Amino acid sequence: MKPFAVFPAIMVLLALMMASCGERRPEPYDPTAVLPADSLISPEKMALILSDIHLAEAGLQLDRNRGEASGNKPSFFYEGIYRKYNITAELYAKNLRYYTTNPELYVKVYEKVIGILEQKQPGKATPAPQ
């Protein structure tokens, strides 16, 4: 038997094995799907969550820029944010998909996020409570 005669069979077997180890893709999100009312995070609360997430991500980016390893900081920050707002990672992900598939609403949420982050800038005066 020639050594190269087995080569095509090995290649096919190798290709099948590699394909079976591939990453599983999530089901595509159906934008027509509606979240149940008890699962929908209000735009105001979503803006607060997103502003906290952006602040956490900025801190992590500063660490990376300084050459510091982030270790388990990302999960620590995200879990803290989820606890703060009494939500789960799954609920956050579902709501993020909901808002991103509703661009007009998402823009309104991000207008609030920008306002929140602008108020948190150093040297920015905080408006007096009304």
N, C-alpha and C positions, 0 to 999 in steps of 0.2 A: 504494500500500500504506500502511495506517495504521501509525504508529509504535507504537501500543499492541498491535497484532496480534502482534508478534514477542515482546512482553514475557513471556507465559506460557512460550514455548519457551525463552527465555533463563533464566528462573527454574528450570525443570526441569533444564536443563543445568548451571546453577550448583549446584543442590542435589546432583546426581549427582557433580560434581567435589568438592564439600566432603565428601561421604560417603566417597569413595574415598581422601581424605587423612586420614581419621580414624585415631586411635591403635589399634593392633592389640591386642586383649585377649588375655591369656595363657589357655592352656587351663585349665579348672577343675581344681583338685587333687583327685585321687581318694583319699579317706581310707582306702580299703580297700587301696590300694597299699602294699606293704612295701618298705622300702629294703633293698638287699642288705647283708649283714653288714659287708662292707668299706667301705660308704658311711655307715653309721650312726655318728654321733658319740656317745660314751658320755654319759650324763646328767652325770657329774662334769666331763668336759671341756666339755660344752655350757654348764654353769654358769659355768665359768671364762671362756669366750668371751663369754658374755652380760654378765658383770660388767665385762669390759674394754670391751665395746661401750657399756655404760651410762656408764662413766667417760669415754670418748671423747666421747659425746654430751653429757654434762654440761659438759665443757670447751668444746665447740663452742657450746653454749647460752650459756655465760658470755661468750664472744666476741661473740655476736649481741647480748646484753644491753648490752654495752659499745659497741655500734655498729661493731664491727670486722667487716670482710668476711672470710668464711671461705675464700674462694678455693678452692684444691684441698686444704685441710686434711681434709675428710671422707674423700676417697679415700685420702689419705696415712695417716690413722689406721686406716681399715678394712683397707687393704693390709698395714699393719704387724701388725695383729691376725691376719689370715689367715696371714701368714708365721710369726708366733710359734707358732701352733698347727698349722702345716703343713697348711692346708686351702685350698680355693679359695672364691671368692665363690659359685660355683654349688653346691658341696657344702654350704656354710653355709645357703644359701637352701632347698635340699632338706630339710635337717635341721630348719630352723626350721618349715617347713610340716609335717613329720612330727610334731614335738613339739606344734605348735598344734592338730593334729587329734587328738591324744591328750591331752585335758585333764588327766587324773589324773597322767600322767607329767610334763606341762608344769608343773603346780603343784609337784611334787616338785623339779623342776629350779630353779624360781624360789625355792623355800625355800632352796636352796643358794646361789643368787645373792644373796639378801638377807643370808644369813650372811656371805658373802665381802665384800659391800659394807659391812656393819656393822663388820667387822674392819679395813677400810681407812679408817674415819672418823678424822679427826684427833683425837688424844688418847685413842684407843681402845687399850688394852693388847693386844699380840699374845700369844696363848697360847704357852707354852714348848713346843718340840718334844718329842714323846714318844719 
